[in-house]
Amino acid sequence: MIVGPSATEGGEGVSYVIDPKAISEDSLYDTLDPTTWERNNGLFTNILQKVIDNVRGQDTKRHWIIFDGDVDPKWVENLNSVLDGNKFLTLPNGERLSLPDNVQIMFDVKSLK
């Protein structure tokens, strides 16, 4: 169960649900074209970038990025630096996206085993 701020506290929230098994790892995170060095946004990166761009003036608005499905080392390894104290996502081109304080990352899994 998720308990967030009540409406009387002025809290408002938006959730983004991602099924990481339904898309490729390249579609989840960024890819970098080796020829042009052009960055192609993945779904998670696109959501995070959208939240970062809209965070100005919306500090009370909460965002939950929910990974709905079993955790697999293939895709979750890229989240290590986001989930630790650094709260940064490092993109293939070296750019770093900082996770704002009003953003939470959650995992909705069938079992904890």
PAMI-155083 format. One record per residue: residue number from 1; residue in three letters; x, y, z of N, C-alpha, C, O in turn. Coordinates in Angstrom, 1 decimal. Atoms other than C-alpha are relative to their C-alpha. Example, Ala and Ser with C-alpha at 12.3 -4.5 7.8 and 13.67 -1.06 7.14 Angstrom:
% residues 2
zavex num->1&residu->ALA&nx->0.9&ny->-1.2&nz->0.0&cax->12.3&cay->-4.5&caz->7.8&cx->0.9&cy->1.2&cz->0.0&ox->1.9&oy->1.2&oz->0.7 $
zavex num->2&residu->SER&nx->-0.9&ny->-1.1&nz->0.0&cax->13.7&cay->-1.1&caz->7.1&cx->-0.8&cy->1.1&cz->0.8&ox->-0.3&oy->2.2&oz->0.9 $
% end
This chain:
% residues 113
zavex num->1&residu->MET&nx->0.8&ny->-1.2&nz->0.0&cax->0.0&cay->0.0&caz->0.0&cx->0.9&cy->1.2&cz->0.0&ox->1.9&oy->1.3&oz->0.7 $
zavex num->2&residu->ILE&nx->-0.8&ny->-1.3&nz->0.1&cax->1.3&cay->3.5&caz->-0.9&cx->-0.9&cy->1.0&cz->0.7&ox->-2.0&oy->1.2&oz->0.4 $
zavex num->3&residu->VAL&nx->0.7&ny->-1.1&nz->-0.7&cax->0.3&cay->6.3&caz->1.5&cx->0.8&cy->1.2&cz->-0.3&ox->1.9&oy->1.4&oz->0.0 $
zavex num->4&residu->GLY&nx->-0.6&ny->-1.3&nz->0.4&cax->1.0&cay->9.8&caz->0.2&cx->-0.6&cy->1.1&cz->0.8&ox->-1.5&oy->0.8&oz->1.6 $
zavex num->5&residu->PRO&nx->0.6&ny->-1.1&nz->-0.6&cax->0.1&cay->13.2&caz->1.3&cx->-1.5&cy->0.1&cz->-0.3&ox->-1.9&oy->-0.2&oz->-1.4 $
zavex num->6&residu->SER&nx->1.4&ny->-0.2&nz->0.2&cax->-3.6&cay->13.9&caz->1.7&cx->-0.3&cy->1.3&cz->-0.8&ox->0.6&oy->2.1&oz->-0.8 $
zavex num->7&residu->ALA&nx->0.4&ny->-1.1&nz->0.8&cax->-5.4&cay->16.4&caz->-0.4&cx->0.0&cy->1.3&cz->0.9&ox->0.3&oy->2.4&oz->0.4 $
zavex num->8&residu->THR&nx->0.0&ny->-1.2&nz->-0.9&cax->-5.6&cay->18.7&caz->2.7&cx->1.4&cy->0.5&cz->0.2&ox->1.6&oy->1.6&oz->0.6 $
zavex num->9&residu->GLU&nx->-1.4&ny->-0.4&nz->-0.2&cax->-1.8&cay->18.8&caz->2.8&cx->0.5&cy->0.7&cz->-1.3&ox->1.6&oy->1.2&oz->-1.3 $
zavex num->10&residu->GLY&nx->-0.4&ny->-0.6&nz->1.2&cax->-1.8&cay->20.2&caz->-0.7&cx->0.9&cy->-0.8&cz->-0.9&ox->1.4&oy->-0.3&oz->-1.9 $
zavex num->11&residu->GLY&nx->-0.8&ny->0.9&nz->0.8&cax->0.0&cay->17.2&caz->-2.1&cx->-0.7&cy->-0.5&cz->-1.3&ox->-1.9&oy->-0.8&oz->-1.2 $
zavex num->12&residu->GLU&nx->0.6&ny->0.5&nz->1.3&cax->-0.6&cay->16.2&caz->-5.7&cx->1.1&cy->-1.0&cz->-0.5&ox->2.3&oy->-0.7&oz->-0.4 $
zavex num->13&residu->GLY&nx->-0.9&ny->1.0&nz->0.5&cax->1.0&cay->13.2&caz->-7.4&cx->-0.3&cy->-0.5&cz->-1.4&ox->-1.4&oy->-0.5&oz->-1.8 $
zavex num->14&residu->VAL&nx->0.2&ny->0.6&nz->1.4&cax->1.6&cay->11.6&caz->-10.8&cx->0.8&cy->-1.2&cz->0.1&ox->2.0&oy->-1.3&oz->0.6 $
zavex num->15&residu->SER&nx->-0.7&ny->1.3&nz->0.0&cax->2.6&cay->8.0&caz->-11.3&cx->0.2&cy->-0.4&cz->-1.5&ox->-0.6&oy->-0.1&oz->-2.3 $
zavex num->16&residu->TYR&nx->-0.4&ny->0.5&nz->1.3&cax->4.4&cay->6.5&caz->-14.3&cx->0.3&cy->-1.5&cz->0.2&ox->1.2&oy->-1.8&oz->1.0 $
zavex num->17&residu->VAL&nx->-0.2&ny->1.5&nz->-0.2&cax->4.2&cay->2.7&caz->-14.6&cx->0.7&cy->-0.5&cz->-1.3&ox->0.3&oy->-0.3&oz->-2.4 $
zavex num->18&residu->ILE&nx->-0.8&ny->0.6&nz->1.1&cax->6.8&cay->0.9&caz->-16.7&cx->0.1&cy->-1.5&cz->0.2&ox->0.4&oy->-2.0&oz->1.3 $
zavex num->19&residu->ASP&nx->-0.2&ny->1.4&nz->-0.1&cax->6.8&cay->-2.8&caz->-17.4&cx->1.3&cy->-0.3&cz->-0.7&ox->1.3&oy->-0.4&oz->-2.0 $
zavex num->20&residu->PRO&nx->-1.3&ny->0.1&nz->0.6&cax->10.5&cay->-3.4&caz->-18.0&cx->0.2&cy->-1.2&cz->-0.9&ox->1.1&oy->-1.3&oz->-1.7 $
zavex num->21&residu->LYS&nx->-0.1&ny->1.2&nz->0.8&cax->10.0&cay->-6.9&caz->-19.4&cx->-0.7&cy->0.1&cz->-1.4&ox->-0.5&oy->-0.7&oz->-2.3 $
zavex num->22&residu->ALA&nx->0.8&ny->-0.1&nz->1.2&cax->7.7&cay->-5.6&caz->-22.1&cx->0.8&cy->0.8&cz->-1.1&ox->0.4&oy->0.8&oz->-2.3 $
zavex num->23&residu->ILE&nx->-0.8&ny->-0.7&nz->1.0&cax->10.4&cay->-3.5&caz->-23.8&cx->1.5&cy->-0.4&cz->0.1&ox->1.9&oy->-1.0&oz->1.1 $
zavex num->24&residu->SER&nx->-1.4&ny->0.3&nz->-0.1&cax->14.1&cay->-3.9&caz->-24.6&cx->0.7&cy->0.9&cz->0.9&ox->0.2&oy->2.0&oz->1.2 $
zavex num->25&residu->GLU&nx->-0.8&ny->-0.8&nz->-0.9&cax->16.8&cay->-2.6&caz->-22.4&cx->0.4&cy->1.4&cz->-0.7&ox->0.4&oy->2.4&oz->-0.1 $
zavex num->26&residu->ASP&nx->-0.3&ny->-1.2&nz->0.8&cax->17.7&cay->-0.1&caz->-25.2&cx->-1.2&cy->0.9&cz->0.0&ox->-1.0&oy->2.2&oz->0.0 $
zavex num->27&residu->SER&nx->1.2&ny->-0.8&nz->0.0&cax->14.1&cay->1.1&caz->-25.2&cx->-0.3&cy->0.6&cz->1.4&ox->-1.0&oy->1.5&oz->1.5 $
zavex num->28&residu->LEU&nx->0.2&ny->-0.4&nz->-1.4&cax->14.2&cay->1.5&caz->-21.4&cx->0.9&cy->1.2&cz->0.3&ox->0.5&oy->2.2&oz->0.9 $
zavex num->29&residu->TYR&nx->-1.1&ny->-1.1&nz->-0.2&cax->17.4&cay->3.6&caz->-21.2&cx->0.4&cy->0.6&cz->-1.3&ox->-0.1&oy->0.2&oz->-2.4 $
zavex num->30&residu->ASP&nx->-0.5&ny->-0.7&nz->1.2&cax->19.2&cay->5.8&caz->-23.6&cx->0.9&cy->-1.0&cz->-0.8&ox->1.5&oy->-1.9&oz->-0.3 $
zavex num->31&residu->THR&nx->-1.0&ny->0.6&nz->0.8&cax->21.2&cay->4.5&caz->-26.5&cx->0.8&cy->1.1&cz->-0.7&ox->0.3&oy->2.2&oz->-0.8 $
zavex num->32&residu->LEU&nx->-0.8&ny->-1.0&nz->0.6&cax->24.0&cay->6.3&caz->-28.2&cx->0.5&cy->-0.5&cz->-1.4&ox->1.1&oy->-1.6&oz->-1.5 $
zavex num->33&residu->ASP&nx->-0.4&ny->0.4&nz->1.4&cax->24.5&cay->6.1&caz->-32.0&cx->1.5&cy->0.1&cz->-0.1&ox->2.0&oy->1.3&oz->0.0 $
zavex num->34&residu->PRO&nx->-1.5&ny->-0.1&nz->0.1&cax->28.2&cay->5.2&caz->-32.5&cx->0.5&cy->0.9&cz->-1.1&ox->1.7&oy->1.3&oz->-1.1 $
zavex num->35&residu->THR&nx->-0.5&ny->-0.8&nz->1.2&cax->28.4&cay->7.0&caz->-35.8&cx->-0.3&cy->1.5&cz->0.2&ox->0.7&oy->2.3&oz->0.0 $
zavex num->36&residu->THR&nx->0.3&ny->-1.4&nz->-0.2&cax->26.6&cay->10.3&caz->-35.0&cx->0.1&cy->0.5&cz->1.4&ox->0.1&oy->1.7&oz->1.6 $
zavex num->37&residu->TRP&nx->0.0&ny->-0.4&nz->-1.4&cax->26.9&cay->10.3&caz->-31.2&cx->-1.3&cy->0.6&cz->0.4&ox->-1.3&oy->1.3&oz->1.4 $
zavex num->38&residu->GLU&nx->1.3&ny->-0.5&nz->-0.3&cax->23.3&cay->11.2&caz->-31.2&cx->-0.7&cy->-0.9&cz->1.1&ox->-0.6&oy->-2.1&oz->1.0 $
zavex num->39&residu->ARG&nx->0.6&ny->0.7&nz->-1.1&cax->21.4&cay->10.2&caz->-28.0&cx->-1.5&cy->-0.3&cz->-0.4&ox->-2.2&oy->0.6&oz->-0.8 $
zavex num->40&residu->ASN&nx->1.4&ny->0.4&nz->0.2&cax->18.1&cay->8.3&caz->-28.4&cx->-0.6&cy->-0.3&cz->1.4&ox->-0.2&oy->-1.2&oz->2.0 $
zavex num->41&residu->ASN&nx->0.6&ny->0.2&nz->-1.3&cax->15.9&cay->8.6&caz->-25.3&cx->-0.7&cy->-1.3&cz->0.2&ox->-1.4&oy->-1.7&oz->-0.7 $
zavex num->42&residu->GLY&nx->0.8&ny->1.2&nz->-0.3&cax->14.6&cay->5.5&caz->-23.7&cx->-1.2&cy->0.5&cz->0.9&ox->-1.2&oy->1.6&oz->1.2 $
zavex num->43&residu->LEU&nx->1.2&ny->-0.4&nz->-0.7&cax->11.3&cay->5.4&caz->-21.8&cx->0.3&cy->0.5&cz->1.4&ox->-0.2&oy->1.6&oz->1.7 $
zavex num->44&residu->PHE&nx->-0.3&ny->-0.5&nz->-1.3&cax->12.7&cay->5.7&caz->-18.3&cx->0.7&cy->1.4&cz->0.0&ox->0.3&oy->2.3&oz->0.7 $
zavex num->45&residu->THR&nx->-0.7&ny->-1.3&nz->0.1&cax->15.1&cay->8.5&caz->-19.3&cx->-0.9&cy->1.1&cz->-0.4&ox->-0.8&oy->2.2&oz->0.0 $
zavex num->46&residu->ASN&nx->0.9&ny->-1.0&nz->0.4&cax->12.4&cay->10.3&caz->-21.1&cx->-0.9&cy->0.5&cz->1.1&ox->-1.2&oy->1.7&oz->1.2 $
zavex num->47&residu->ILE&nx->0.9&ny->-0.3&nz->-1.1&cax->10.1&cay->10.2&caz->-18.1&cx->0.8&cy->0.9&cz->1.0&ox->0.3&oy->1.9&oz->1.5 $
zavex num->48&residu->LEU&nx->-0.8&ny->-0.8&nz->-0.9&cax->12.9&cay->11.4&caz->-15.8&cx->0.3&cy->1.4&cz->-0.5&ox->0.3&oy->2.3&oz->0.3 $
zavex num->49&residu->GLN&nx->-0.3&ny->-1.3&nz->0.5&cax->13.9&cay->14.2&caz->-18.1&cx->-1.2&cy->0.9&cz->0.0&ox->-1.1&oy->2.1&oz->0.3 $
zavex num->50&residu->LYS&nx->1.2&ny->-0.8&nz->0.0&cax->10.3&cay->15.3&caz->-18.4&cx->-0.3&cy->0.5&cz->1.4&ox->-0.7&oy->1.7&oz->1.6 $
zavex num->51&residu->VAL&nx->0.2&ny->-0.4&nz->-1.4&cax->10.0&cay->15.4&caz->-14.6&cx->0.9&cy->1.1&cz->0.4&ox->0.6&oy->2.1&oz->1.0 $
zavex num->52&residu->ILE&nx->-1.0&ny->-1.0&nz->-0.3&cax->13.2&cay->17.3&caz->-14.2&cx->-0.3&cy->1.4&cz->-0.7&ox->-0.2&oy->2.4&oz->0.0 $
zavex num->53&residu->ASP&nx->0.3&ny->-1.3&nz->0.8&cax->12.2&cay->19.9&caz->-16.9&cx->-1.2&cy->0.7&cz->0.6&ox->-1.3&oy->1.9&oz->0.6 $
zavex num->54&residu->ASN&nx->1.2&ny->-0.6&nz->-0.6&cax->8.8&cay->20.4&caz->-15.1&cx->0.1&cy->0.3&cz->1.5&ox->-0.9&oy->0.7&oz->2.0 $
zavex num->55&residu->VAL&nx->0.0&ny->-0.1&nz->-1.5&cax->10.0&cay->20.5&caz->-11.5&cx->0.1&cy->1.4&cz->0.4&ox->-0.3&oy->1.7&oz->1.6 $
zavex num->56&residu->ARG&nx->-0.1&ny->-1.4&nz->-0.4&cax->10.5&cay->24.2&caz->-11.5&cx->-1.4&cy->0.5&cz->0.4&ox->-2.3&oy->0.5&oz->-0.5 $
zavex num->57&residu->GLY&nx->1.3&ny->-0.5&nz->-0.4&cax->7.6&cay->25.7&caz->-9.5&cx->-1.0&cy->-1.0&cz->0.4&ox->-2.1&oy->-0.7&oz->0.8 $
zavex num->58&residu->GLN&nx->0.9&ny->1.1&nz->-0.3&cax->6.1&cay->22.3&caz->-8.8&cx->0.7&cy->-0.9&cz->1.1&ox->0.5&oy->-2.1&oz->1.0 $
zavex num->59&residu->ASP&nx->-0.7&ny->0.8&nz->-1.0&cax->8.2&cay->21.2&caz->-5.8&cx->-1.0&cy->-0.8&cz->0.9&ox->-0.5&oy->-1.9&oz->1.4 $
zavex num->60&residu->THR&nx->0.9&ny->0.8&nz->-0.8&cax->5.1&cay->20.0&caz->-4.0&cx->-0.7&cy->-1.2&cz->-0.7&ox->-1.2&oy->-2.1&oz->-0.1 $
zavex num->61&residu->LYS&nx->0.6&ny->1.1&nz->0.8&cax->4.0&cay->17.7&caz->-6.8&cx->0.9&cy->-1.2&cz->0.0&ox->2.1&oy->-1.1&oz->-0.3 $
zavex num->62&residu->ARG&nx->-0.8&ny->1.2&nz->-0.1&cax->5.2&cay->14.2&caz->-6.2&cx->-0.1&cy->-0.9&cz->-1.3&ox->-1.2&oy->-0.9&oz->-1.9 $
zavex num->63&residu->HIS&nx->0.0&ny->0.8&nz->1.1&cax->6.2&cay->11.8&caz->-8.9&cx->0.5&cy->-1.4&cz->0.4&ox->1.5&oy->-1.5&oz->1.1 $
zavex num->64&residu->TRP&nx->-0.4&ny->1.4&nz->-0.3&cax->6.4&cay->8.0&caz->-8.6&cx->0.2&cy->-0.7&cz->-1.4&ox->-0.7&oy->-0.8&oz->-2.2 $
zavex num->65&residu->ILE&nx->-0.3&ny->0.8&nz->1.2&cax->8.1&cay->6.0&caz->-11.3&cx->0.0&cy->-1.5&cz->0.5&ox->0.9&oy->-1.9&oz->1.3 $
zavex num->66&residu->ILE&nx->0.3&ny->1.4&nz->-0.5&cax->6.9&cay->2.4&caz->-10.8&cx->0.4&cy->-1.0&cz->-1.1&ox->-0.1&oy->-1.0&oz->-2.2 $
zavex num->67&residu->PHE&nx->-0.4&ny->1.1&nz->0.9&cax->8.7&cay->-0.6&caz->-12.4&cx->-0.9&cy->-1.2&cz->0.4&ox->-0.8&oy->-1.7&oz->1.5 $
zavex num->68&residu->ASP&nx->1.0&ny->1.1&nz->-0.3&cax->5.9&cay->-3.2&caz->-12.6&cx->0.4&cy->-1.3&cz->-0.6&ox->0.2&oy->-1.5&oz->-1.8 $
zavex num->69&residu->GLY&nx->-0.5&ny->1.2&nz->0.6&cax->7.4&cay->-6.6&caz->-13.0&cx->1.2&cy->-0.5&cz->0.8&ox->1.7&oy->0.2&oz->1.6 $
zavex num->70&residu->ASP&nx->-1.1&ny->0.5&nz->-0.7&cax->10.0&cay->-8.9&caz->-11.7&cx->1.3&cy->0.7&cz->-0.3&ox->1.6&oy->1.1&oz->-1.4 $
zavex num->71&residu->VAL&nx->-1.2&ny->-0.6&nz->0.1&cax->13.4&cay->-7.4&caz->-11.1&cx->1.0&cy->-0.9&cz->-0.7&ox->1.2&oy->-2.1&oz->-0.3 $
zavex num->72&residu->ASP&nx->-1.0&ny->0.8&nz->0.8&cax->16.1&cay->-8.6&caz->-13.6&cx->1.3&cy->0.8&cz->0.0&ox->1.3&oy->2.0&oz->-0.3 $
zavex num->73&residu->PRO&nx->-1.3&ny->-0.7&nz->0.0&cax->19.8&cay->-7.8&caz->-13.2&cx->0.3&cy->0.7&cz->-1.3&ox->1.1&oy->1.7&oz->-1.4 $
zavex num->74&residu->LYS&nx->-0.3&ny->-0.6&nz->1.3&cax->19.9&cay->-7.0&caz->-17.0&cx->-0.4&cy->1.4&cz->-0.1&ox->0.3&oy->2.2&oz->-0.6 $
zavex num->75&residu->TRP&nx->0.4&ny->-1.4&nz->0.1&cax->17.9&cay->-3.8&caz->-16.6&cx->0.1&cy->0.7&cz->1.3&ox->0.2&oy->2.0&oz->1.2 $
zavex num->76&residu->VAL&nx->-0.1&ny->-0.7&nz->-1.3&cax->18.1&cay->-3.0&caz->-12.9&cx->1.4&cy->0.5&cz->0.3&ox->1.5&oy->1.5&oz->1.1 $
zavex num->77&residu->GLU&nx->-1.4&ny->-0.5&nz->-0.3&cax->21.9&cay->-2.6&caz->-12.9&cx->0.2&cy->1.4&cz->-0.3&ox->0.9&oy->2.1&oz->0.4 $
zavex num->78&residu->ASN&nx->-0.1&ny->-1.4&nz->0.4&cax->21.6&cay->0.7&caz->-14.7&cx->-0.6&cy->1.0&cz->1.0&ox->-0.3&oy->2.2&oz->1.0 $
zavex num->79&residu->LEU&nx->0.6&ny->-0.8&nz->-1.0&cax->19.6&cay->2.0&caz->-11.8&cx->0.8&cy->0.1&cz->1.3&ox->0.4&oy->0.9&oz->2.2 $
zavex num->80&residu->ASN&nx->-0.8&ny->0.0&nz->-1.3&cax->22.3&cay->1.4&caz->-9.1&cx->0.3&cy->1.4&cz->0.5&ox->0.1&oy->1.7&oz->1.6 $
zavex num->81&residu->SER&nx->-0.4&ny->-1.3&nz->-0.4&cax->23.5&cay->5.0&caz->-9.1&cx->-1.2&cy->0.9&cz->0.3&ox->-1.1&oy->2.0&oz->0.9 $
zavex num->82&residu->VAL&nx->1.2&ny->-0.7&nz->-0.2&cax->19.9&cay->6.3&caz->-9.1&cx->-0.5&cy->-0.4&cz->1.4&ox->-1.1&oy->0.5&oz->2.1 $
zavex num->83&residu->LEU&nx->0.6&ny->0.5&nz->-1.2&cax->18.9&cay->4.2&caz->-6.1&cx->0.9&cy->0.2&cz->1.2&ox->0.5&oy->0.1&oz->2.4 $
zavex num->84&residu->ASP&nx->-0.9&ny->-0.2&nz->-1.2&cax->22.0&cay->4.8&caz->-3.9&cx->0.0&cy->1.5&cz->0.4&ox->-0.8&oy->2.3&oz->-0.1 $
zavex num->85&residu->GLY&nx->0.0&ny->-1.4&nz->-0.5&cax->22.9&cay->8.1&caz->-2.2&cx->0.3&cy->1.0&cz->-1.0&ox->0.0&oy->2.2&oz->-0.8 $
zavex num->86&residu->ASN&nx->-0.3&ny->-1.0&nz->1.1&cax->24.1&cay->9.7&caz->-5.4&cx->-1.2&cy->0.5&cz->-0.7&ox->-1.2&oy->1.7&oz->-1.0 $
zavex num->87&residu->LYS&nx->1.2&ny->-0.4&nz->0.7&cax->20.7&cay->9.8&caz->-7.0&cx->0.3&cy->0.6&cz->-1.4&ox->-0.4&oy->1.6&oz->-1.8 $
zavex num->88&residu->PHE&nx->-0.3&ny->-0.4&nz->1.3&cax->22.2&cay->10.2&caz->-10.5&cx->-0.2&cy->-1.1&cz->-1.0&ox->0.1&oy->-2.2&oz->-0.7 $
zavex num->89&residu->LEU&nx->0.0&ny->0.9&nz->1.1&cax->21.5&cay->8.5&caz->-13.8&cx->1.0&cy->0.4&cz->-1.0&ox->0.9&oy->1.6&oz->-1.5 $
zavex num->90&residu->THR&nx->-1.1&ny->-0.4&nz->1.0&cax->24.6&cay->8.5&caz->-16.0&cx->-0.4&cy->-0.6&cz->-1.3&ox->-0.6&oy->-1.8&oz->-1.5 $
zavex num->91&residu->LEU&nx->0.4&ny->0.4&nz->1.4&cax->23.7&cay->8.4&caz->-19.7&cx->1.2&cy->-0.4&cz->-0.8&ox->2.4&oy->-0.1&oz->-0.4 $
zavex num->92&residu->PRO&nx->-1.2&ny->0.5&nz->0.8&cax->25.9&cay->6.8&caz->-22.4&cx->0.9&cy->1.0&cz->-0.5&ox->2.1&oy->0.8&oz->-0.7 $
zavex num->93&residu->ASN&nx->-0.9&ny->-1.1&nz->0.5&cax->27.2&cay->10.2&caz->-23.5&cx->0.7&cy->0.7&cz->1.2&ox->1.4&oy->1.7&oz->0.9 $
zavex num->94&residu->GLY&nx->-0.7&ny->-0.5&nz->-1.2&cax->28.4&cay->10.9&caz->-19.9&cx->-0.9&cy->1.1&cz->0.7&ox->-0.5&oy->1.4&oz->1.8 $
zavex num->95&residu->GLU&nx->0.9&ny->-0.9&nz->-0.7&cax->25.6&cay->13.3&caz->-19.1&cx->-0.7&cy->-0.6&cz->1.2&ox->-0.9&oy->-1.8&oz->1.2 $
zavex num->96&residu->ARG&nx->0.5&ny->0.5&nz->-1.2&cax->24.2&cay->12.9&caz->-15.6&cx->-1.3&cy->0.7&cz->0.3&ox->-1.4&oy->1.9&oz->0.4 $
zavex num->97&residu->LEU&nx->1.3&ny->-0.6&nz->-0.4&cax->20.5&cay->13.4&caz->-14.6&cx->-0.1&cy->-0.3&cz->1.5&ox->0.0&oy->-1.4&oz->1.9 $
zavex num->98&residu->SER&nx->0.2&ny->0.1&nz->-1.4&cax->19.9&cay->14.1&caz->-11.0&cx->-1.5&cy->-0.3&cz->0.4&ox->-2.4&oy->0.4&oz->-0.2 $
zavex num->99&residu->LEU&nx->1.4&ny->0.4&nz->-0.5&cax->16.8&cay->12.5&caz->-9.3&cx->-0.5&cy->1.1&cz->1.0&ox->0.1&oy->1.2&oz->2.0 $
zavex num->100&residu->PRO&nx->0.5&ny->-1.0&nz->-0.9&cax->14.8&cay->15.4&caz->-7.8&cx->-0.6&cy->-0.7&cz->1.3&ox->-0.9&oy->-1.8&oz->1.3 $
zavex num->101&residu->ASP&nx->0.5&ny->0.5&nz->-1.3&cax->13.7&cay->15.0&caz->-4.1&cx->-1.5&cy->-0.4&cz->-0.1&ox->-1.9&oy->-1.2&oz->0.8 $
zavex num->102&residu->ASN&nx->1.4&ny->0.3&nz->0.0&cax->10.0&cay->14.8&caz->-5.1&cx->-0.3&cy->-1.2&cz->-0.9&ox->-1.4&oy->-1.4&oz->-1.3 $
zavex num->103&residu->VAL&nx->0.2&ny->1.2&nz->0.9&cax->10.6&cay->11.7&caz->-7.3&cx->0.4&cy->-1.2&cz->0.8&ox->1.5&oy->-1.3&oz->1.4 $
zavex num->104&residu->GLN&nx->-0.3&ny->1.3&nz->-0.6&cax->10.4&cay->8.2&caz->-5.9&cx->0.0&cy->-1.1&cz->-1.1&ox->-0.9&oy->-1.1&oz->-2.0 $
zavex num->105&residu->ILE&nx->0.0&ny->1.2&nz->0.9&cax->11.3&cay->5.0&caz->-7.7&cx->-0.4&cy->-1.2&cz->0.8&ox->0.1&oy->-1.5&oz->1.9 $
zavex num->106&residu->MET&nx->0.6&ny->1.2&nz->-0.8&cax->9.3&cay->1.9&caz->-6.7&cx->0.0&cy->-1.2&cz->-0.9&ox->0.1&oy->-1.1&oz->-2.2 $
zavex num->107&residu->PHE&nx->0.1&ny->1.2&nz->0.7&cax->9.2&cay->-1.7&caz->-7.7&cx->-1.2&cy->-0.8&cz->0.4&ox->-1.4&oy->-1.0&oz->1.6 $
zavex num->108&residu->ASP&nx->1.2&ny->0.8&nz->-0.3&cax->5.9&cay->-3.6&caz->-7.9&cx->0.3&cy->-1.4&cz->-0.5&ox->0.2&oy->-1.7&oz->-1.7 $
zavex num->109&residu->VAL&nx->-0.3&ny->1.4&nz->0.4&cax->6.9&cay->-7.3&caz->-7.9&cx->-1.0&cy->-1.0&cz->0.6&ox->-1.6&oy->-0.7&oz->1.6 $
zavex num->110&residu->LYS&nx->0.9&ny->1.1&nz->-0.4&cax->5.0&cay->-10.5&caz->-7.5&cx->0.4&cy->-0.6&cz->1.3&ox->-0.4&oy->-0.9&oz->2.2 $
zavex num->111&residu->SER&nx->-0.6&ny->0.7&nz->-1.1&cax->7.3&cay->-12.0&caz->-4.9&cx->1.3&cy->0.7&cz->0.4&ox->2.0&oy->1.2&oz->-0.4 $
zavex num->112&residu->LEU&nx->-1.3&ny->-0.5&nz->-0.4&cax->10.2&cay->-10.9&caz->-2.8&cx->1.1&cy->-1.0&cz->0.0&ox->2.2&oy->-0.8&oz->0.5 $
zavex num->113&residu->LYS&nx->-1.0&ny->1.1&nz->0.1&cax->12.0&cay->-14.2&caz->-3.4&cx->0.9&cy->0.2&cz->-1.1&ox->1.8&oy->-0.7&oz->-1.4 $
% end
